Amino acid sequence: MGTELDCDVLVIGGGVVGLTTAVVLAERGVRVRLWTRDPVERTTSAVAGALWWPYRIEPVVPVRAWALRSLEVYEELAARPEATGVRMVEGVLGETGLDEVGAWAAARLPGLRVATVEEYPLGSGVRARLPLIDMPVHLPWLRERFLAAGGVVEARTVADLSETGVPVVVNCSGLGARELVPDPSVRPVRGQLVVVENPGVRTWTVSTGADGSMAYLFPQPGRRLVLGGTAEEDVWSPEPDPGVAEAIVRRCAVLCPAVAGARVLEHRVGLRPARDAVRLERVPLPGGRVLVHNYGHGGAGVTVAWGCAEEAAVLAAR
């Protein structure tokens, strides 16, 4: 199979982490194939919000480095938002003080400040300008960038990571790692979103209720407004729940009353691939072959994708 595949590295997984890792490798001159079970438009990443911010992801120290490197890349990509799907957008992180942001991020976010009462009437919050990514645009753009670098994408599944016959396999299988590795510590955290016709919202807002419930509004191009969300641990259902959707709209209407009557365009559900800590490591295989794991990013795959991809590329090249 090694000669049949005719590549140096096989990347497993077509979500944002797998695609970004494949791009980094291919642009370093490596012959790369990417196997994805689903087209990139139907991966979990395609459902994401997706705001750059370290959300539910460990370990803290490397996550900060991965996130900051990714921030650098997104700032560059935001110069071409129509092509890349990346924009720098102002917004408010609710229930957050400046002291909670951390010096690691504050130093990189010019203009970071306490939100005014008009900007966030529900309590304390911070105003920031962060990357906001339109995933239905960004994922196909990543795929085209990978193809332009000489990469090959195939709709294939793999049953055994050790039997591909390729010198290096990079496992970016997300939730699939639960069965593929197997790693039972990988578990789903179900997220449901409602996409509505944007009534004029130009800034994003993230809010957390006293009961832990989330509400967020992410404006996207094409007069779309993404409303969220949920974080249901160990829930596997991929089907939108009408009751949950109604509750999401109600919570978001507290932040912006105009969304209460907005026309619903779409319902989305994604299963975040959560793990107590990201697994990013190199594992030697028999015969001198190598397996690099890069999974367990939970709801922050977009936030750390480029930093993790570059580290995975280094591990793959050792």
Buried (B, 14 or more C-beta within 10 A) or exposed (E): EEEEBEBBBBBBBBBBBBBBBBBBBBBBEBBBBBBBBBBBEEBBBBBBBBBBBBBEBBEEEBBBBBBBBBBEBBBEBBEEBEEBBBBBBBBBBBBBEEEEBEEBBBEEBEEBEBBEEEBBEBEBBBBBBBBBBBBBBBBBBBBEBBBEBEBBBEEEEBEEBEEBBBBBBBBBBBBBBBEBBEBEBBBBBBBBBBBBBBBEBEBBBBBBEEEEBBBBBBBBEEEBBBBBBBBBEEBEEEEBBEEBBEBBBEBBBBBBEBBEEBEEBEBBBBBBBBBEBBBBEBBEBEEEBBBBBBBBBBBBBBBBBBBBBBBBBEBBBE
